[in-house]
């Protein structure tokens, strides 16, 4: 049997080839591992953040046991309804929710733009819901006449509605960039929601969140009052998904002067019957007693009064605050020398509502003298106040591409 002898050069070639193959394999294997980790990270980043079901633990308050249905009810301290409504801190059947699969396609966050001024504020909330990866759908309702092309409208030289083109641009941008679903709605006139046929002229009537009851493709819709800054979407998604079923639920207001009102957050259960009933009742309540042809001003702040026994959503728990008003920075407790904890003010809060009694709104560029006079007296509260107004202006520019509007008192 003959032996195959390798020369020194052949041995070096085999050794170098083996080393190259080993390092090539290690290189591709490490690249594969890095790729899988990157894909996993991207999937985790894209995946919506699903809120955890609340634990069925009630707050330590005065409780009244309903022996007929075995449901524990909390006594209300509502400024509007006294003890007529229940406060929903959590759903008592939350344990069943942990086993049930939530159909987020049937849940939606809804905003209503009643005029051109409201468009950017509404889009800012929906854009933040998109950025914070809310799993629920996002719907923006707007006047139906904006979607109707009338003869001579929108053409060069037409100044009948100079803001229409800008609003349409913002609506298209919201649908394209943030996945917002656009829903045109009509005014509520004489107990009906009028259409937007071409050539039809609109006289009187109001735009109301009652139109959201017509969105029967959803099981629940949640609307939050603007303008404001959304800091955390998970608590809102939890309210939307795990609150017990009720035709109408709203935020629990209080008489503590904290600037939080019941209409700041509304949770609605769409229904055709409720929608038709509300249209009739809104038309009836807006009529004056002297003349049936004159309409008084109606807004959704009075919408809760159409429901005698609504479900109240607890605005504050031990760990979370749904809505906090920036107006509380002006309260007398924040004296010049009294301590103010800015970290506590901004921690564990879902939404900062710009209900400031001293300024018209964060979207306006008020004169400097008026802004200085409106600043809180406490320097730490003033720093937080200035920071929040600056953040709103920055997000308004980033999302809508709009600067602050000029304010004329």
Steps between C-alpha positions, in 0.01 A plus 500: 500500500642833395515793740406846385755745621409866514754762444548786739322740266200268469473468877506877540227536234278245676557665837428850372189378314373333817554818699322706233204260497473504879509879523257532207257267676534692826449830316180385331375336821554818703330702227202264510471541878520879474237496225260292709545729800440802280183349353377411849569853618318651203200274558491603865524867402225478238267283704223707668523539874208309646384626839475254785153426635436680830497297818154472659598700808279791593616817665440533872196723486146481625342201327139396455438133429231433244354173624289442191786462254793466738675806362692739719430863424696802612328813615567797276623844594424643159441871476221448245332179609562475877424137591301409190790348307749225570878541487672227299844445648524162334282235352407237755522223240856594407618145564287383207662769287841344554374186328304676227657626181438871448396588146683830461360539150164571666641774726594852394630833622281771347556871454255757362623807312207742504689774315836568338646607832441154653667297225860521616413449868306184413775365274761559771315265737456232233863535391619444856279191525673372187846581637423330831381189308139492612338183360159665455391668178517878459203690354469870420154641432481827309227714337360327196496819297881496496490184289249640248640679198265784413505698179749783526631381836868428548598675177754778469351829611239337725524646851168375641685249721872581504581227755334213312807405298717491812250283688474258209878475486514418871226238465680326215826512693337347809354216295825429318753544781312395813241255368207724596160404359309804374124512556296798372200590716215745456351761729219405733199697374137444600559157645693363201860495389493679168696377202757683299350483152646732246321830489340459844541797726542453875307727733520460874565170667797375695773241468484263794671188628153349490592420138748246637204282601448438127836319480336165563797307360665566837406357838641801685651833410694731728534874453727732696469878505762713328737679508739295708813287514469121507777351713388137529249315282480178702254626767267631229514166321425325829195722554389434144538123525419405859235744622167333564243536225291817519329718237677809631796538734689814586773623729416556862510873561552652841443818694867535595579762238753275325388606152384148407149479355275209417500574125881481484472125437197320355459127442211422265330180387386557137139409433257600229212534747699720737626708208150573372375576850787740568448687174140566597584599856782732394266675257237531774736632766651760270167660418410812692169530675417829326555386144527157350709633213789636704778269617697555816867410521546129565832333571608161622561636849124466549482158333538314834180664623307296241590185696345510850705212646833474318792283597779710651863414429730559795735780400758406762608176664787414732737452209363695203341831412310503172480876446678785673429864421781745446278754673580341837844661479325828583334368818557695823680200653794569269620815673827665411676346798310169519671190358380363167589151378517516122593132475189394691283730288614334175534144631232232456277734303341406169390832351580864574196713419570865410201645684686811608276775640759769421574424133276430199685183402845354431452536123496881522799732502380749758686827563803467724359729768184290526702179514720634780194606698353150460803314632468321837649684795693197623828478309499119484138495385588772250781286360261206451236730350747650252638156413155358418405795281832466318445127444156565356636760255777263394265206442260725311781588261624140471157344440302768317778719366323803646636783708303658782201707392492873563270598785289814479318575823 
